[in-house]
């Protein structure tokens, strides 16, 4: 029996803390994180109910039974 890799997305909700000297510096940092979040440490987050979706029908991959991933491999 074949296995399928299906790309999915979902939303999560969490809270981050931003240290800033004043409100102006705070908004500058918020803007920087929106433009480049590579330095942002992801917070503990909660799943947003109803947000799970199949991301892209064109990228569903059929695997044979020998390609089945082991639990925890994905």
N, CA, C and O atoms as a Tripos MOL2 file, in Angstrom:
@<TRIPOS>MOLECULE
protein
  296   295    74     0     0
PROTEIN
NO_CHARGES

@<TRIPOS>ATOM
      1 N           0.8490   -1.1740    0.0000 N.3       1 UNK1
      2 CA          0.0000    0.0000    0.0000 C.3       1 UNK1
      3 C           0.8990    1.2430    0.0000 C.2       1 UNK1
      4 O           1.8250    1.3300    0.8070 O.2       1 UNK1
      5 N           0.6400    2.2010   -0.8910 N.am      2 UNK2
      6 CA          1.4880    3.3960   -0.9520 C.3       2 UNK2
      7 C           1.2270    4.3450    0.2090 C.2       2 UNK2
      8 O           0.1660    4.3300    0.8330 O.2       2 UNK2
      9 N           2.2300    5.1640    0.4710 N.am      3 UNK3
     10 CA          2.1340    6.2390    1.4590 C.3       3 UNK3
     11 C           2.2160    7.5500    0.7090 C.2       3 UNK3
     12 O           2.7330    7.5870   -0.4080 O.2       3 UNK3
     13 N           1.7260    8.6120    1.2860 N.am      4 UNK4
     14 CA          1.6990    9.9100    0.6350 C.3       4 UNK4
     15 C           2.3110   10.9680    1.5520 C.2       4 UNK4
     16 O           2.0240   11.0010    2.7480 O.2       4 UNK4
     17 N           3.1470   11.8220    0.9920 N.am      5 UNK5
     18 CA          3.6200   13.0160    1.6860 C.3       5 UNK5
     19 C           2.7360   14.1640    1.2510 C.2       5 UNK5
     20 O           2.6340   14.4570    0.0590 O.2       5 UNK5
     21 N           2.0970   14.8140    2.2070 N.am      6 UNK6
     22 CA          1.1610   15.8860    1.9070 C.3       6 UNK6
     23 C           1.6230   17.1460    2.6300 C.2       6 UNK6
     24 O           1.6880   17.1540    3.8590 O.2       6 UNK6
     25 N           1.9470   18.2230    1.8900 N.am      7 UNK7
     26 CA          2.3380   19.4660    2.5510 C.3       7 UNK7
     27 C           1.1330   20.1040    3.2340 C.2       7 UNK7
     28 O           0.0640   20.2450    2.6390 O.2       7 UNK7
     29 N           1.3270   20.4840    4.4840 N.am      8 UNK8
     30 CA          0.2380   21.0840    5.2520 C.3       8 UNK8
     31 C           0.7190   22.3590    5.9370 C.2       8 UNK8
     32 O           1.9160   22.5650    6.1360 O.2       8 UNK8
     33 N          -0.2330   23.2020    6.2900 N.am      9 UNK9
     34 CA          0.0570   24.4000    7.0700 C.3       9 UNK9
     35 C          -0.9440   24.4880    8.2090 C.2       9 UNK9
     36 O          -2.0270   23.9070    8.1530 O.2       9 UNK9
     37 N          -0.5620   25.2250    9.2390 N.am     10 UNK10
     38 CA         -1.4660   25.5550   10.3220 C.3      10 UNK10
     39 C          -0.9440   26.7930   11.0200 C.2      10 UNK10
     40 O           0.2290   27.1440   10.8940 O.2      10 UNK10
     41 N          -1.8090   27.4420   11.7450 N.am     11 UNK11
     42 CA         -1.4290   28.6480   12.4800 C.3      11 UNK11
     43 C          -1.2540   28.3090   13.9470 C.2      11 UNK11
     44 O          -1.8780   27.3890   14.4760 O.2      11 UNK11
     45 N          -0.3930   29.0740   14.5830 N.am     12 UNK12
     46 CA         -0.2460   28.9660   16.0250 C.3      12 UNK12
     47 C          -0.2220   30.3710   16.6100 C.2      12 UNK12
     48 O           0.0340   31.3510   15.9090 O.2      12 UNK12
     49 N          -0.4920   30.4470   17.9000 N.am     13 UNK13
     50 CA         -0.5550   31.7240   18.5840 C.3      13 UNK13
     51 C           0.3690   31.6700   19.7890 C.2      13 UNK13
     52 O           0.3190   30.7250   20.5750 O.2      13 UNK13
     53 N           1.1960   32.6670   19.9290 N.am     14 UNK14
     54 CA          2.0850   32.7610   21.0730 C.3      14 UNK14
     55 C           2.3990   34.2120   21.3750 C.2      14 UNK14
     56 O           1.9100   35.1170   20.6990 O.2      14 UNK14
     57 N           3.2030   34.4260   22.3750 N.am     15 UNK15
     58 CA          3.5710   35.7760   22.7930 C.3      15 UNK15
     59 C           5.0920   35.8600   22.8660 C.2      15 UNK15
     60 O           5.7430   34.9660   23.4050 O.2      15 UNK15
     61 N           5.6530   36.9350   22.3240 N.am     16 UNK16
     62 CA          7.0810   37.1890   22.4450 C.3      16 UNK16
     63 C           7.2800   38.4520   23.2670 C.2      16 UNK16
     64 O           6.3930   39.3010   23.3590 O.2      16 UNK16
     65 N           8.4520   38.5560   23.8580 N.am     17 UNK17
     66 CA          8.8070   39.7660   24.5890 C.3      17 UNK17
     67 C           9.8670   40.5080   23.7960 C.2      17 UNK17
     68 O          10.8110   39.9070   23.2830 O.2      17 UNK17
     69 N           9.7030   41.8180   23.7000 N.am     18 UNK18
     70 CA         10.6690   42.6540   23.0060 C.3      18 UNK18
     71 C          11.1740   43.6940   24.0000 C.2      18 UNK18
     72 O          10.3930   44.4510   24.5760 O.2      18 UNK18
     73 N          12.4830   43.7180   24.1900 N.am     19 UNK19
     74 CA         13.0750   44.7070   25.0700 C.3      19 UNK19
     75 C          13.3830   45.9640   24.2740 C.2      19 UNK19
     76 O          14.0040   45.9040   23.2130 O.2      19 UNK19
     77 N          12.9420   47.1060   24.7970 N.am     20 UNK20
     78 CA         13.1760   48.3750   24.1100 C.3      20 UNK20
     79 C          13.2420   49.4920   25.1520 C.2      20 UNK20
     80 O          12.5940   49.4340   26.1970 O.2      20 UNK20
     81 N          14.0360   50.4980   24.8370 N.am     21 UNK21
     82 CA         14.1880   51.6500   25.7290 C.3      21 UNK21
     83 C          12.9350   52.5140   25.7630 C.2      21 UNK21
     84 O          12.6380   53.1480   26.7750 O.2      21 UNK21
     85 N          12.1980   52.5380   24.6470 N.am     22 UNK22
     86 CA         11.0090   53.3800   24.5640 C.3      22 UNK22
     87 C          10.0860   52.8370   23.4740 C.2      22 UNK22
     88 O          10.4150   51.8710   22.7860 O.2      22 UNK22
     89 N           8.9340   53.4710   23.3320 N.am     23 UNK23
     90 CA          7.9490   52.9900   22.3620 C.3      23 UNK23
     91 C           8.4570   53.1020   20.9270 C.2      23 UNK23
     92 O           8.1550   52.2400   20.1020 O.2      23 UNK23
     93 N           9.2160   54.1360   20.6180 N.am     24 UNK24
     94 CA          9.7630   54.2990   19.2700 C.3      24 UNK24
     95 C          10.6980   53.1320   18.9250 C.2      24 UNK24
     96 O          10.6100   52.5610   17.8380 O.2      24 UNK24
     97 N          11.5890   52.7840   19.8560 N.am     25 UNK25
     98 CA         12.4990   51.6550   19.6190 C.3      25 UNK25
     99 C          11.7230   50.3530   19.5030 C.2      25 UNK25
    100 O          12.0660   49.4860   18.6990 O.2      25 UNK25
    101 N          10.6780   50.2210   20.3070 N.am     26 UNK26
    102 CA          9.8290   49.0330   20.2340 C.3      26 UNK26
    103 C           9.2580   48.8590   18.8240 C.2      26 UNK26
    104 O           9.3490   47.7730   18.2510 O.2      26 UNK26
    105 N           8.6710   49.9190   18.2620 N.am     27 UNK27
    106 CA          8.0470   49.8250   16.9360 C.3      27 UNK27
    107 C           9.0850   49.5950   15.8430 C.2      27 UNK27
    108 O           8.7890   48.9370   14.8460 O.2      27 UNK27
    109 N          10.2760   50.1160   16.0080 N.am     28 UNK28
    110 CA         11.3620   49.8430   15.0590 C.3      28 UNK28
    111 C          11.6870   48.3500   15.0670 C.2      28 UNK28
    112 O          11.8540   47.7440   14.0090 O.2      28 UNK28
    113 N          11.7740   47.7610   16.2530 N.am     29 UNK29
    114 CA         12.0750   46.3250   16.3580 C.3      29 UNK29
    115 C          10.9450   45.4750   15.7920 C.2      29 UNK29
    116 O          11.2000   44.4670   15.1330 O.2      29 UNK29
    117 N           9.7030   45.8710   16.0400 N.am     30 UNK30
    118 CA          8.5580   45.1360   15.4730 C.3      30 UNK30
    119 C           8.6500   45.1320   13.9500 C.2      30 UNK30
    120 O           8.4600   44.0950   13.3150 O.2      30 UNK30
    121 N           8.9420   46.2900   13.3670 N.am     31 UNK31
    122 CA          9.0670   46.3910   11.9140 C.3      31 UNK31
    123 C          10.2060   45.4990   11.4040 C.2      31 UNK31
    124 O          10.0620   44.8450   10.3710 O.2      31 UNK31
    125 N          11.3220   45.4680   12.1110 N.am     32 UNK32
    126 CA         12.4570   44.6330   11.7000 C.3      32 UNK32
    127 C          12.0820   43.1540   11.7250 C.2      32 UNK32
    128 O          12.4380   42.4080   10.8140 O.2      32 UNK32
    129 N          11.3620   42.7270   12.7700 N.am     33 UNK33
    130 CA         10.9450   41.3220   12.8580 C.3      33 UNK33
    131 C           9.9720   40.9600   11.7390 C.2      33 UNK33
    132 O           9.9970   39.8390   11.2320 O.2      33 UNK33
    133 N           9.1160   41.9050   11.3510 N.am     34 UNK34
    134 CA          8.1860   41.6330   10.2470 C.3      34 UNK34
    135 C           8.9380   41.4610    8.9330 C.2      34 UNK34
    136 O           8.5360   40.6600    8.0900 O.2      34 UNK34
    137 N          10.0160   42.1990    8.7530 N.am     35 UNK35
    138 CA         10.7950   42.1330    7.5180 C.3      35 UNK35
    139 C          11.7660   40.9470    7.5040 C.2      35 UNK35
    140 O          12.0230   40.3640    6.4510 O.2      35 UNK35
    141 N          12.3040   40.5950    8.6760 N.am     36 UNK36
    142 CA         13.2740   39.4960    8.7600 C.3      36 UNK36
    143 C          13.1610   38.8490   10.1280 C.2      36 UNK36
    144 O          13.6510   39.3800   11.1240 O.2      36 UNK36
    145 N          12.5060   37.6910   10.1630 N.am     37 UNK37
    146 CA         12.2980   37.0250   11.4480 C.3      37 UNK37
    147 C          13.3680   35.9810   11.7660 C.2      37 UNK37
    148 O          13.1810   35.1700   12.6730 O.2      37 UNK37
    149 N          14.4840   35.9860   11.0360 N.am     38 UNK38
    150 CA         15.5140   34.9660   11.2280 C.3      38 UNK38
    151 C          16.1550   35.0170   12.6140 C.2      38 UNK38
    152 O          16.6440   33.9970   13.1020 O.2      38 UNK38
    153 N          16.1610   36.1770   13.2480 N.am     39 UNK39
    154 CA         16.7520   36.3170   14.5800 C.3      39 UNK39
    155 C          15.7200   36.1090   15.6940 C.2      39 UNK39
    156 O          16.0660   36.1090   16.8750 O.2      39 UNK39
    157 N          14.4800   35.9370   15.3180 N.am     40 UNK40
    158 CA         13.3990   35.8340   16.2860 C.3      40 UNK40
    159 C          13.3240   34.4210   16.8570 C.2      40 UNK40
    160 O          13.2650   33.4450   16.1090 O.2      40 UNK40
    161 N          13.3270   34.3190   18.1660 N.am     41 UNK41
    162 CA         13.1670   33.0200   18.8120 C.3      41 UNK41
    163 C          11.6740   32.7250   18.9240 C.2      41 UNK41
    164 O          10.9240   33.5150   19.4970 O.2      41 UNK41
    165 N          11.2450   31.6010   18.3820 N.am     42 UNK42
    166 CA          9.8220   31.2770   18.3920 C.3      42 UNK42
    167 C           9.3620   30.9650   19.8130 C.2      42 UNK42
    168 O          10.0570   30.2760   20.5600 O.2      42 UNK42
    169 N           8.2030   31.4700   20.1770 N.am     43 UNK43
    170 CA          7.6900   31.2390   21.5340 C.3      43 UNK43
    171 C           6.9860   29.8920   21.6400 C.2      43 UNK43
    172 O           6.6930   29.2510   20.6310 O.2      43 UNK43
    173 N           6.7220   29.4740   22.8670 N.am     44 UNK44
    174 CA          5.7950   28.3640   23.0500 C.3      44 UNK44
    175 C           4.4670   28.8360   22.4790 C.2      44 UNK44
    176 O           4.0540   29.9730   22.7050 O.2      44 UNK44
    177 N           3.8130   27.9740   21.7520 N.am     45 UNK45
    178 CA          2.6230   28.4280   21.0400 C.3      45 UNK45
    179 C           1.5000   27.4080   21.1340 C.2      45 UNK45
    180 O           1.7170   26.2330   21.4280 O.2      45 UNK45
    181 N           0.3090   27.8900   20.8770 N.am     46 UNK46
    182 CA         -0.8940   27.0650   20.8720 C.3      46 UNK46
    183 C          -1.4490   26.9980   19.4590 C.2      46 UNK46
    184 O          -1.3930   27.9810   18.7200 O.2      46 UNK46
    185 N          -1.9750   25.8630   19.0860 N.am     47 UNK47
    186 CA         -2.6080   25.6630   17.7820 C.3      47 UNK47
    187 C          -3.8610   26.5180   17.6710 C.2      47 UNK47
    188 O          -4.6570   26.5720   18.6080 O.2      47 UNK47
    189 N          -4.0460   27.1840   16.5380 N.am     48 UNK48
    190 CA         -5.2550   27.9620   16.2790 C.3      48 UNK48
    191 C          -6.2910   27.0160   15.6780 C.2      48 UNK48
    192 O          -6.1200   26.5150   14.5670 O.2      48 UNK48
    193 N          -7.3600   26.7800   16.4230 N.am     49 UNK49
    194 CA         -8.4030   25.8510   15.9790 C.3      49 UNK49
    195 C          -8.8840   26.1810   14.5750 C.2      49 UNK49
    196 O          -9.1160   27.3440   14.2460 O.2      49 UNK49
    197 N          -9.0330   25.1530   13.7520 N.am     50 UNK50
    198 CA         -9.5670   25.3040   12.4080 C.3      50 UNK50
    199 C          -8.5880   25.8180   11.3770 C.2      50 UNK50
    200 O          -8.9850   26.1080   10.2480 O.2      50 UNK50
    201 N          -7.3040   25.9400   11.7350 N.am     51 UNK51
    202 CA         -6.3490   26.5310   10.7930 C.3      51 UNK51
    203 C          -5.5930   25.4920    9.9490 C.2      51 UNK51
    204 O          -4.8510   25.8760    9.0450 O.2      51 UNK51
    205 N          -5.7590   24.2130   10.2140 N.am     52 UNK52
    206 CA         -5.0390   23.1610    9.4830 C.3      52 UNK52
    207 C          -5.5480   23.0810    8.0510 C.2      52 UNK52
    208 O          -6.7530   22.9780    7.8180 O.2      52 UNK52
    209 N          -4.6150   23.1290    7.0820 N.am     53 UNK53
    210 CA         -4.9840   23.0570    5.6620 C.3      53 UNK53
    211 C          -3.9400   22.2570    4.8930 C.2      53 UNK53
    212 O          -2.7720   22.2020    5.2790 O.2      53 UNK53
    213 N          -4.3780   21.6410    3.8020 N.am     54 UNK54
    214 CA         -3.4380   21.0730    2.8400 C.3      54 UNK54
    215 C          -2.8910   22.2360    2.0360 C.2      54 UNK54
    216 O          -3.6490   23.0050    1.4460 O.2      54 UNK54
    217 N          -1.5660   22.3630    2.0140 N.am     55 UNK55
    218 CA         -0.9330   23.5690    1.4880 C.3      55 UNK55
    219 C          -0.9370   23.6530   -0.0310 C.2      55 UNK55
    220 O          -1.1840   24.7200   -0.5910 O.2      55 UNK55
    221 N          -0.6690   22.5490   -0.6950 N.am     56 UNK56
    222 CA         -0.4540   22.6360   -2.1370 C.3      56 UNK56
    223 C          -0.7140   21.2660   -2.7580 C.2      56 UNK56
    224 O           0.1180   20.3660   -2.6440 O.2      56 UNK56
    225 N          -1.8550   21.1020   -3.4080 N.am     57 UNK57
    226 CA         -2.2110   19.8210   -4.0130 C.3      57 UNK57
    227 C          -1.1780   19.3600   -5.0390 C.2      57 UNK57
    228 O          -1.0290   18.1570   -5.2560 O.2      57 UNK57
    229 N          -0.4600   20.2920   -5.6770 N.am     58 UNK58
    230 CA          0.4980   19.9420   -6.7150 C.3      58 UNK58
    231 C           1.7590   19.2750   -6.1690 C.2      58 UNK58
    232 O           2.5020   18.6610   -6.9360 O.2      58 UNK58
    233 N           2.0180   19.3770   -4.8700 N.am     59 UNK59
    234 CA          3.2410   18.8210   -4.2990 C.3      59 UNK59
    235 C           3.0210   17.5700   -3.4650 C.2      59 UNK59
    236 O           3.8990   17.1750   -2.6980 O.2      59 UNK59
    237 N           1.8510   16.9380   -3.6070 N.am     60 UNK60
    238 CA          1.6240   15.6710   -2.9060 C.3      60 UNK60
    239 C           2.4760   14.6090   -3.5770 C.2      60 UNK60
    240 O           2.4390   14.4490   -4.7970 O.2      60 UNK60
    241 N           3.2410   13.8870   -2.7770 N.am     61 UNK61
    242 CA          4.1530   12.8660   -3.3050 C.3      61 UNK61
    243 C           3.6710   11.4810   -2.9030 C.2      61 UNK61
    244 O           3.3200   11.2540   -1.7450 O.2      61 UNK61
    245 N           3.6510   10.5520   -3.8600 N.am     62 UNK62
    246 CA          3.3090    9.1710   -3.5770 C.3      62 UNK62
    247 C           4.6080    8.4290   -3.2880 C.2      62 UNK62
    248 O           5.5470    8.4780   -4.0830 O.2      62 UNK62
    249 N           4.6610    7.7460   -2.1550 N.am     63 UNK63
    250 CA          5.8290    6.9460   -1.7800 C.3      63 UNK63
    251 C           5.4360    5.4820   -1.8270 C.2      63 UNK63
    252 O           4.2740    5.1390   -1.6060 O.2      63 UNK63
    253 N           6.3990    4.6140   -2.1140 N.am     64 UNK64
    254 CA          6.0620    3.1960   -2.0320 C.3      64 UNK64
    255 C           6.1750    2.7550   -0.5770 C.2      64 UNK64
    256 O           6.6560    3.5110    0.2670 O.2      64 UNK64
    257 N           5.7370    1.5430   -0.2840 N.am     65 UNK65
    258 CA          5.6900    1.0950    1.1080 C.3      65 UNK65
    259 C           7.0760    1.0380    1.7450 C.2      65 UNK65
    260 O           7.1860    1.0780    2.9700 O.2      65 UNK65
    261 N           8.1380    0.9450    0.9390 N.am     66 UNK66
    262 CA          9.4780    0.8720    1.4980 C.3      66 UNK66
    263 C          10.0090    2.2560    1.8890 C.2      66 UNK66
    264 O          10.9820    2.3690    2.6340 O.2      66 UNK66
    265 N           9.3580    3.3060    1.3750 N.am     67 UNK67
    266 CA          9.7620    4.6650    1.6920 C.3      67 UNK67
    267 C           9.0170    5.2470    2.8870 C.2      67 UNK67
    268 O           9.2190    6.4080    3.2410 O.2      67 UNK67
    269 N           8.1600    4.4460    3.5070 N.am     68 UNK68
    270 CA          7.3730    4.9390    4.6390 C.3      68 UNK68
    271 C           8.3210    5.4520    5.7280 C.2      68 UNK68
    272 O           9.2250    4.7320    6.1520 O.2      68 UNK68
    273 N           8.1170    6.6840    6.1770 N.am     69 UNK69
    274 CA          8.9880    7.2130    7.2280 C.3      69 UNK69
    275 C           8.7240    6.5300    8.5620 C.2      69 UNK69
    276 O           7.5960    6.1380    8.8630 O.2      69 UNK69
    277 N           9.7560    6.3980    9.3360 N.am     70 UNK70
    278 CA          9.6020    5.8640   10.6790 C.3      70 UNK70
    279 C           9.0070    6.9530   11.5690 C.2      70 UNK70
    280 O           9.1600    8.1440   11.2980 O.2      70 UNK70
    281 N           8.3370    6.5360   12.6180 N.am     71 UNK71
    282 CA          7.7340    7.5070   13.5400 C.3      71 UNK71
    283 C           8.8180    8.4320   14.0600 C.2      71 UNK71
    284 O           9.8680    7.9760   14.5120 O.2      71 UNK71
    285 N           8.5650    9.7300   13.9960 N.am     72 UNK72
    286 CA          9.5170   10.7160   14.4740 C.3      72 UNK72
    287 C          10.4820   11.2120   13.4120 C.2      72 UNK72
    288 O          11.2860   12.1000   13.6950 O.2      72 UNK72
    289 N          10.4330   10.6730   12.2000 N.am     73 UNK73
    290 CA         11.3340   11.0950   11.1290 C.3      73 UNK73
    291 C          10.8500   12.3490   10.3940 C.2      73 UNK73
    292 O          11.5550   12.8670    9.5270 O.2      73 UNK73
    293 N           9.6730   12.8330   10.7290 N.am     74 UNK74
    294 CA          9.1550   13.9900   10.0180 C.3      74 UNK74
    295 C           8.6330   15.0170   10.9450 C.2      74 UNK74
    296 O           8.1570   16.0630   10.5030 O.2      74 UNK74
@<TRIPOS>BOND
     1     1     2 1
     2     2     3 1
     3     3     4 2
     4     3     5 am
     5     5     6 1
     6     6     7 1
     7     7     8 2
     8     7     9 am
     9     9    10 1
    10    10    11 1
    11    11    12 2
    12    11    13 am
    13    13    14 1
    14    14    15 1
    15    15    16 2
    16    15    17 am
    17    17    18 1
    18    18    19 1
    19    19    20 2
    20    19    21 am
    21    21    22 1
    22    22    23 1
    23    23    24 2
    24    23    25 am
    25    25    26 1
    26    26    27 1
    27    27    28 2
    28    27    29 am
    29    29    30 1
    30    30    31 1
    31    31    32 2
    32    31    33 am
    33    33    34 1
    34    34    35 1
    35    35    36 2
    36    35    37 am
    37    37    38 1
    38    38    39 1
    39    39    40 2
    40    39    41 am
    41    41    42 1
    42    42    43 1
    43    43    44 2
    44    43    45 am
    45    45    46 1
    46    46    47 1
    47    47    48 2
    48    47    49 am
    49    49    50 1
    50    50    51 1
    51    51    52 2
    52    51    53 am
    53    53    54 1
    54    54    55 1
    55    55    56 2
    56    55    57 am
    57    57    58 1
    58    58    59 1
    59    59    60 2
    60    59    61 am
    61    61    62 1
    62    62    63 1
    63    63    64 2
    64    63    65 am
    65    65    66 1
    66    66    67 1
    67    67    68 2
    68    67    69 am
    69    69    70 1
    70    70    71 1
    71    71    72 2
    72    71    73 am
    73    73    74 1
    74    74    75 1
    75    75    76 2
    76    75    77 am
    77    77    78 1
    78    78    79 1
    79    79    80 2
    80    79    81 am
    81    81    82 1
    82    82    83 1
    83    83    84 2
    84    83    85 am
    85    85    86 1
    86    86    87 1
    87    87    88 2
    88    87    89 am
    89    89    90 1
    90    90    91 1
    91    91    92 2
    92    91    93 am
    93    93    94 1
    94    94    95 1
    95    95    96 2
    96    95    97 am
    97    97    98 1
    98    98    99 1
    99    99   100 2
   100    99   101 am
   101   101   102 1
   102   102   103 1
   103   103   104 2
   104   103   105 am
   105   105   106 1
   106   106   107 1
   107   107   108 2
   108   107   109 am
   109   109   110 1
   110   110   111 1
   111   111   112 2
   112   111   113 am
   113   113   114 1
   114   114   115 1
   115   115   116 2
   116   115   117 am
   117   117   118 1
   118   118   119 1
   119   119   120 2
   120   119   121 am
   121   121   122 1
   122   122   123 1
   123   123   124 2
   124   123   125 am
   125   125   126 1
   126   126   127 1
   127   127   128 2
   128   127   129 am
   129   129   130 1
   130   130   131 1
   131   131   132 2
   132   131   133 am
   133   133   134 1
   134   134   135 1
   135   135   136 2
   136   135   137 am
   137   137   138 1
   138   138   139 1
   139   139   140 2
   140   139   141 am
   141   141   142 1
   142   142   143 1
   143   143   144 2
   144   143   145 am
   145   145   146 1
   146   146   147 1
   147   147   148 2
   148   147   149 am
   149   149   150 1
   150   150   151 1
   151   151   152 2
   152   151   153 am
   153   153   154 1
   154   154   155 1
   155   155   156 2
   156   155   157 am
   157   157   158 1
   158   158   159 1
   159   159   160 2
   160   159   161 am
   161   161   162 1
   162   162   163 1
   163   163   164 2
   164   163   165 am
   165   165   166 1
   166   166   167 1
   167   167   168 2
   168   167   169 am
   169   169   170 1
   170   170   171 1
   171   171   172 2
   172   171   173 am
   173   173   174 1
   174   174   175 1
   175   175   176 2
   176   175   177 am
   177   177   178 1
   178   178   179 1
   179   179   180 2
   180   179   181 am
   181   181   182 1
   182   182   183 1
   183   183   184 2
   184   183   185 am
   185   185   186 1
   186   186   187 1
   187   187   188 2
   188   187   189 am
   189   189   190 1
   190   190   191 1
   191   191   192 2
   192   191   193 am
   193   193   194 1
   194   194   195 1
   195   195   196 2
   196   195   197 am
   197   197   198 1
   198   198   199 1
   199   199   200 2
   200   199   201 am
   201   201   202 1
   202   202   203 1
   203   203   204 2
   204   203   205 am
   205   205   206 1
   206   206   207 1
   207   207   208 2
   208   207   209 am
   209   209   210 1
   210   210   211 1
   211   211   212 2
   212   211   213 am
   213   213   214 1
   214   214   215 1
   215   215   216 2
   216   215   217 am
   217   217   218 1
   218   218   219 1
   219   219   220 2
   220   219   221 am
   221   221   222 1
   222   222   223 1
   223   223   224 2
   224   223   225 am
   225   225   226 1
   226   226   227 1
   227   227   228 2
   228   227   229 am
   229   229   230 1
   230   230   231 1
   231   231   232 2
   232   231   233 am
   233   233   234 1
   234   234   235 1
   235   235   236 2
   236   235   237 am
   237   237   238 1
   238   238   239 1
   239   239   240 2
   240   239   241 am
   241   241   242 1
   242   242   243 1
   243   243   244 2
   244   243   245 am
   245   245   246 1
   246   246   247 1
   247   247   248 2
   248   247   249 am
   249   249   250 1
   250   250   251 1
   251   251   252 2
   252   251   253 am
   253   253   254 1
   254   254   255 1
   255   255   256 2
   256   255   257 am
   257   257   258 1
   258   258   259 1
   259   259   260 2
   260   259   261 am
   261   261   262 1
   262   262   263 1
   263   263   264 2
   264   263   265 am
   265   265   266 1
   266   266   267 1
   267   267   268 2
   268   267   269 am
   269   269   270 1
   270   270   271 1
   271   271   272 2
   272   271   273 am
   273   273   274 1
   274   274   275 1
   275   275   276 2
   276   275   277 am
   277   277   278 1
   278   278   279 1
   279   279   280 2
   280   279   281 am
   281   281   282 1
   282   282   283 1
   283   283   284 2
   284   283   285 am
   285   285   286 1
   286   286   287 1
   287   287   288 2
   288   287   289 am
   289   289   290 1
   290   290   291 1
   291   291   292 2
   292   291   293 am
   293   293   294 1
   294   294   295 1
   295   295   296 2
@<TRIPOS>SUBSTRUCTURE
     1 UNK1         2 RESIDUE 1 A UNK
     2 UNK2         6 RESIDUE 1 A UNK
     3 UNK3        10 RESIDUE 1 A UNK
     4 UNK4        14 RESIDUE 1 A UNK
     5 UNK5        18 RESIDUE 1 A UNK
     6 UNK6        22 RESIDUE 1 A UNK
     7 UNK7        26 RESIDUE 1 A UNK
     8 UNK8        30 RESIDUE 1 A UNK
     9 UNK9        34 RESIDUE 1 A UNK
    10 UNK10       38 RESIDUE 1 A UNK
    11 UNK11       42 RESIDUE 1 A UNK
    12 UNK12       46 RESIDUE 1 A UNK
    13 UNK13       50 RESIDUE 1 A UNK
    14 UNK14       54 RESIDUE 1 A UNK
    15 UNK15       58 RESIDUE 1 A UNK
    16 UNK16       62 RESIDUE 1 A UNK
    17 UNK17       66 RESIDUE 1 A UNK
    18 UNK18       70 RESIDUE 1 A UNK
    19 UNK19       74 RESIDUE 1 A UNK
    20 UNK20       78 RESIDUE 1 A UNK
    21 UNK21       82 RESIDUE 1 A UNK
    22 UNK22       86 RESIDUE 1 A UNK
    23 UNK23       90 RESIDUE 1 A UNK
    24 UNK24       94 RESIDUE 1 A UNK
    25 UNK25       98 RESIDUE 1 A UNK
    26 UNK26      102 RESIDUE 1 A UNK
    27 UNK27      106 RESIDUE 1 A UNK
    28 UNK28      110 RESIDUE 1 A UNK
    29 UNK29      114 RESIDUE 1 A UNK
    30 UNK30      118 RESIDUE 1 A UNK
    31 UNK31      122 RESIDUE 1 A UNK
    32 UNK32      126 RESIDUE 1 A UNK
    33 UNK33      130 RESIDUE 1 A UNK
    34 UNK34      134 RESIDUE 1 A UNK
    35 UNK35      138 RESIDUE 1 A UNK
    36 UNK36      142 RESIDUE 1 A UNK
    37 UNK37      146 RESIDUE 1 A UNK
    38 UNK38      150 RESIDUE 1 A UNK
    39 UNK39      154 RESIDUE 1 A UNK
    40 UNK40      158 RESIDUE 1 A UNK
    41 UNK41      162 RESIDUE 1 A UNK
    42 UNK42      166 RESIDUE 1 A UNK
    43 UNK43      170 RESIDUE 1 A UNK
    44 UNK44      174 RESIDUE 1 A UNK
    45 UNK45      178 RESIDUE 1 A UNK
    46 UNK46      182 RESIDUE 1 A UNK
    47 UNK47      186 RESIDUE 1 A UNK
    48 UNK48      190 RESIDUE 1 A UNK
    49 UNK49      194 RESIDUE 1 A UNK
    50 UNK50      198 RESIDUE 1 A UNK
    51 UNK51      202 RESIDUE 1 A UNK
    52 UNK52      206 RESIDUE 1 A UNK
    53 UNK53      210 RESIDUE 1 A UNK
    54 UNK54      214 RESIDUE 1 A UNK
    55 UNK55      218 RESIDUE 1 A UNK
    56 UNK56      222 RESIDUE 1 A UNK
    57 UNK57      226 RESIDUE 1 A UNK
    58 UNK58      230 RESIDUE 1 A UNK
    59 UNK59      234 RESIDUE 1 A UNK
    60 UNK60      238 RESIDUE 1 A UNK
    61 UNK61      242 RESIDUE 1 A UNK
    62 UNK62      246 RESIDUE 1 A UNK
    63 UNK63      250 RESIDUE 1 A UNK
    64 UNK64      254 RESIDUE 1 A UNK
    65 UNK65      258 RESIDUE 1 A UNK
    66 UNK66      262 RESIDUE 1 A UNK
    67 UNK67      266 RESIDUE 1 A UNK
    68 UNK68      270 RESIDUE 1 A UNK
    69 UNK69      274 RESIDUE 1 A UNK
    70 UNK70      278 RESIDUE 1 A UNK
    71 UNK71      282 RESIDUE 1 A UNK
    72 UNK72      286 RESIDUE 1 A UNK
    73 UNK73      290 RESIDUE 1 A UNK
    74 UNK74      294 RESIDUE 1 A UNK
